[in-house]
Amino acid sequence: MAYSNMTFYLNSTNSYYHLKGLIKDILPEFRGFISVMIDFRNQSTVTSVHSILYTLHGPIDSNTTVPFDIDTGYTQAQQNRFQYLKALIT
């Protein structure tokens, strides 16, 4: 999988920060689904603070790029936490 054009934004519908971007199936076969894991970790201690598992349902053909939009669970009132966190995306 290859990720691109990722950005955090405040969703005006639910007032939570979302991560959106594109994911490309670079394998030579189609996928029935793609799971995306976001693990927010404390930058100092590398301790996991919050994890999200998001599933894109297919079929997703080989060499196809699809968008994703994942609710992080963090509100605007919690935006200061992002300065202490690192997001690992797998």
Number of C-alpha atoms within 10 A of each C-alpha: 12 12 16 12 9 14 11 14 16 17 14 8 6 10 15 20 20 20 17 17 16 15 21 18 19 14 13 9 11 15 15 11 12 17 10 17 16 18 20 21 19 18 14 9 7 11 12 15 11 15 16 14 12 15 12 17 11 12 11 18 17 14 16 12 17 15 14 17 16 19 19 19 13 16 16 12 9 11 12 10 11 14 9 11 19 18 16 12 13 12
